[in-house]
Amino acid sequence: MHSANPLLKLESVSRDFDVSQPWLNRVIEREPRRILRAVDRVSFEVKSGETLALVGESGCGKSTVARLIAGLYAPSEGRIEFRGRRLQMIFQDPYASLNPRWRVRKIIAEPMIFLDGGKPIGELLLQVGLSPDDAERYPHEFSGGQRQRISIARALAGEPELLICDEPTSALDVSVQAQILNLMADLQDRLGLTYLFISHNLAVVSLVADRVGVMYLGRIVELANAADLFARPRHPYSRMLLDALPDLGMTGKPRTPVAGEVPNPLAPPAGCPFHPRCPHANARCQVEVPRFAGGVACHAVEEGRI
């Protein structure tokens, strides 16, 4: 059951990175400072008990949003409100996110040392489908899926309300992905967890998300219930992503790959950032940034052209 009050709220959050060359190089080569806007005025809410997925191509800013919420980056602008006590993060690569020199017992215990409390380690391992005896083993002794289970156990050690899942299955085999997704769904039901799920894989998102935010070049261009977005995508970029999915239902509908490339974020296009790739773009799209209204940011939708 979802709460009416949001557990997490972002208001016009932006994040800039200075990617300039060193000062002396800029002086010699007479180059200005170069600022990359990785996240641009992003706003959304996550209700307690739900799963909100952020999707988009690589470089769209979704992982930066995850790191902003986790406190690994500070916003350049805007406000982030978290009304819970604790949040934790599950990282993309289970091979890189676990200390290879530590036994599993120490890996899982680390958050509890800082937070002063938590469940027994054996209970946490059982909760994610492992054995309490696994606490004495090292990460290299496990498969990729088992390592991700250890990462989930470590995240649960602090008894968080919100889990930020940054592509938690993309480094795993397809069969193992399903096991991890089923585990996460089961944990959400039993523990009342809230998920922010970051992914570029729409097929995975369709299985786990209650709502979906589609990101493009640092902005959310569509935000909708998952069922509505997959049945009736409104933004041309959302349609393009969905049209590239394999036709598992054997409907005979032609599948088309995503056309074009994401523009250079250091020199984004004027107007709507998607207009160079959009089949519905007109002159207005080339000069005016679309306003996010009614769950979508698109001039063509606003004007009723699509």
C-alpha positions in Angstrom: 0.0 0.0 0.0 1.4 3.4 -1.0 1.4 6.3 1.3 -0.1 9.6 0.2 2.8 11.6 1.5 6.0 11.4 -0.6 9.0 9.7 1.1 11.4 11.5 -1.4 10.9 14.8 -3.2 13.1 16.6 -5.7 12.4 20.2 -6.6 14.2 21.7 -9.7 17.4 19.8 -8.9 20.4 20.6 -11.2 24.0 19.4 -11.0 26.9 21.1 -12.9 30.4 19.7 -13.3 33.4 21.8 -14.2 35.2 19.9 -17.0 37.5 22.7 -18.0 41.2 22.1 -18.8 43.7 23.2 -16.1 44.0 27.0 -15.7 47.4 27.2 -17.5 46.1 25.3 -20.5 43.1 27.6 -20.7 45.3 30.7 -20.6 47.7 29.4 -23.3 44.9 28.1 -25.6 42.6 30.9 -24.8 39.7 28.6 -23.9 36.8 29.5 -21.6 35.8 27.3 -18.7 33.5 24.4 -19.7 30.6 23.5 -17.5 28.7 20.3 -18.0 25.0 20.3 -16.8 24.5 16.6 -16.1 21.1 17.1 -14.4 18.8 20.0 -15.4 15.9 21.1 -13.2 14.6 17.6 -12.3 11.5 17.4 -10.2 9.6 14.3 -9.0 8.2 12.6 -5.9 8.5 9.0 -4.7 5.7 7.7 -2.4 6.4 5.2 0.3 6.2 1.6 -0.8 6.3 2.3 -4.6 8.9 1.7 -7.3 9.8 4.7 -9.5 12.1 3.9 -12.4 14.3 6.4 -14.2 15.1 5.3 -17.8 17.0 6.6 -20.7 20.1 6.1 -22.8 23.6 6.2 -21.4 24.6 9.7 -20.4 21.1 11.0 -19.8 21.8 11.8 -16.1 19.9 9.1 -14.4 22.8 7.7 -12.4 23.8 11.3 -11.4 20.3 11.8 -10.0 20.8 8.6 -7.9 24.1 9.9 -6.6 22.5 13.3 -5.7 19.8 11.6 -3.7 22.4 9.3 -2.0 24.4 12.4 -1.0 27.5 11.4 -3.1 27.0 14.7 -5.0 25.6 18.0 -3.8 23.0 19.7 -6.0 24.2 22.9 -7.8 20.6 24.1 -7.6 17.3 22.9 -6.3 16.2 21.0 -3.2 16.1 17.3 -2.2 13.8 16.3 0.7 14.0 12.8 2.2 11.4 12.2 4.9 12.7 8.8 6.1 15.5 7.9 8.5 17.8 6.0 6.2 18.5 5.2 2.5 21.0 2.9 1.0 22.3 2.2 -2.5 22.8 -1.0 -4.6 25.4 -0.4 -7.2 25.6 -1.7 -10.8 28.7 -3.9 -10.6 28.7 -6.5 -7.8 32.3 -7.3 -8.7 33.5 -3.7 -8.0 31.2 -2.8 -5.1 32.5 -5.4 -2.6 35.9 -5.2 -0.9 37.8 -8.3 -2.1 39.9 -8.4 1.0 37.0 -8.6 3.4 35.0 -11.6 4.4 31.2 -11.3 3.8 30.6 -10.9 7.5 32.7 -7.7 7.7 31.2 -6.3 4.4 27.6 -6.6 5.8 28.6 -5.5 9.3 30.2 -2.2 8.1 26.9 -0.2 7.8 25.8 -1.5 11.2 29.0 -0.3 12.9 28.2 3.3 11.7 24.5 3.1 12.4 24.8 1.3 15.7 22.4 -1.5 15.3 20.8 -3.9 12.8 19.7 -7.5 12.2 22.0 -10.5 12.8 24.2 -11.1 9.7 23.0 -14.7 9.4 19.4 -13.5 9.2 20.3 -11.0 6.5 22.0 -13.6 4.4 19.0 -15.9 4.7 16.7 -13.0 3.7 18.5 -12.7 0.4 18.7 -16.5 -0.3 22.2 -17.2 1.0 23.4 -19.4 3.9 24.7 -18.0 7.2 27.8 -20.1 6.6 28.6 -17.8 3.6 29.5 -15.0 6.1 33.0 -16.5 6.4 33.7 -16.6 2.6 35.3 -13.9 0.4 33.6 -12.2 -2.5 35.7 -14.0 -5.2 34.2 -17.3 -4.0 30.7 -16.3 -5.2 29.0 -16.0 -8.6 27.8 -12.6 -9.9 24.3 -13.1 -8.8 25.4 -14.2 -5.3 27.6 -11.1 -5.0 24.6 -8.9 -5.9 22.7 -10.8 -3.1 25.5 -9.8 -0.7 25.2 -6.2 -1.9 21.5 -6.3 -1.2 22.1 -7.8 2.3 24.6 -5.0 3.0 22.1 -2.4 1.9 19.4 -4.0 4.1 21.7 -4.1 7.1 20.9 -0.5 8.0 17.1 -1.1 7.8 16.5 1.6 5.2 13.2 2.9 4.0 14.5 3.7 0.5 16.8 1.7 -1.7 18.4 3.4 -4.7 19.1 0.7 -7.2 21.6 1.9 -9.9 21.3 -0.7 -12.7 21.4 -3.6 -10.2 21.0 -6.3 -12.8 22.7 -5.0 -15.9 26.0 -6.8 -15.1 24.3 -10.1 -14.7 23.2 -12.9 -17.0 19.6 -12.8 -18.1 18.5 -15.8 -16.0 20.2 -14.4 -12.9 18.6 -11.0 -13.6 15.1 -12.6 -13.1 16.2 -14.2 -9.8 17.4 -10.9 -8.5 14.3 -9.0 -9.6 12.1 -11.6 -8.0 14.1 -11.3 -4.8 13.8 -7.5 -4.8 10.0 -7.7 -5.3 9.7 -10.2 -2.5 11.8 -8.0 -0.1 9.7 -5.0 -1.0 6.5 -6.8 -0.1 7.8 -8.2 3.1 9.7 -5.2 4.4 7.7 -2.4 2.9 10.7 -1.0 0.9 10.6 1.9 -1.5 12.7 1.7 -4.6 14.2 4.2 -7.0 15.2 2.0 -9.9 17.7 3.2 -12.4 17.9 1.4 -15.7 18.3 1.7 -19.5 16.5 -1.6 -19.9 12.8 -1.0 -20.5 12.0 -4.7 -20.5 13.3 -4.9 -16.9 11.5 -1.7 -15.9 8.2 -3.0 -17.2 8.5 -5.8 -14.6 9.3 -3.8 -11.6 8.1 -0.2 -11.8 4.9 1.5 -10.6 5.8 4.7 -12.3 8.5 5.6 -14.9 10.4 8.8 -15.5 12.0 9.0 -19.0 15.2 11.2 -19.0 16.9 12.8 -21.9 20.0 15.0 -21.7 19.6 15.6 -18.0 15.9 16.4 -18.1 12.7 14.3 -17.4 10.7 14.5 -20.6 7.9 12.2 -19.5 6.6 10.9 -16.1 3.7 8.4 -16.0 2.3 5.3 -14.5 4.2 2.3 -15.9 1.1 0.7 -17.5 0.2 4.0 -19.2 3.6 4.7 -20.5 4.1 1.2 -22.0 0.6 1.2 -23.5 0.5 4.8 -24.7 3.8 6.6 -24.6 3.3 10.3 -25.3 6.8 11.8 -25.8 8.5 11.0 -29.1 11.6 9.9 -27.2 9.6 7.5 -25.1 8.0 6.1 -28.3 11.4 5.7 -29.9 12.7 3.7 -26.9 9.7 1.4 -26.8 9.8 0.9 -30.6 13.3 -0.6 -30.2 12.1 -3.3 -27.8 12.0 -6.9 -29.1 8.5 -8.0 -30.2 8.1 -10.8 -27.7 4.4 -10.9 -28.2 4.8 -11.8 -31.9 2.4 -9.0 -33.0 4.2 -8.5 -36.2 4.8 -4.8 -35.5 8.1 -3.7 -37.0 10.9 -2.9 -34.5 13.1 0.1 -35.2 16.4 0.9 -33.5 16.8 4.2 -31.7 17.7 6.7 -34.3 20.5 9.2 -34.1 22.8 9.9 -31.2 22.6 11.8 -27.9 24.0 15.4 -28.5 27.2 16.6 -26.9 26.0 17.7 -23.4 28.7 20.4 -23.4 26.9 21.9 -26.4 23.3 20.9 -26.2 20.9 22.0 -29.0 18.9 25.1 -28.6 15.2 24.7 -27.9 14.0 21.2 -27.2 17.2 19.0 -26.7 15.5 16.1 -28.6 14.5 18.1 -31.7 17.5 17.0 -33.9 16.3 13.3 -33.6 12.5 14.0 -33.4 10.3 13.3 -36.5 7.7 15.7 -35.2 10.0 18.7 -34.6 9.0 22.1 -36.1 10.5 25.6 -36.0 9.2 26.2 -32.4 11.0 23.1 -31.2 14.3 24.5 -32.5 14.2 27.7 -30.4 11.9 27.1 -27.4 12.5 24.7 -24.5 9.2 22.8 -23.9 7.5 23.3 -20.5 6.9 20.1 -18.4 3.1 20.0 -18.0 0.7 17.1 -17.6 3.5 14.6 -17.3 5.3 15.4 -20.5 7.6 18.1 -22.0 6.8 18.3 -25.7 5.5 21.0 -28.0 4.0 18.5 -30.4 2.0 16.9 -27.5 1.0 20.4 -26.2 -0.2 21.5 -29.7 -2.0 18.2 -30.4 0.1 17.2 -33.3 0.8 13.8 -31.8 
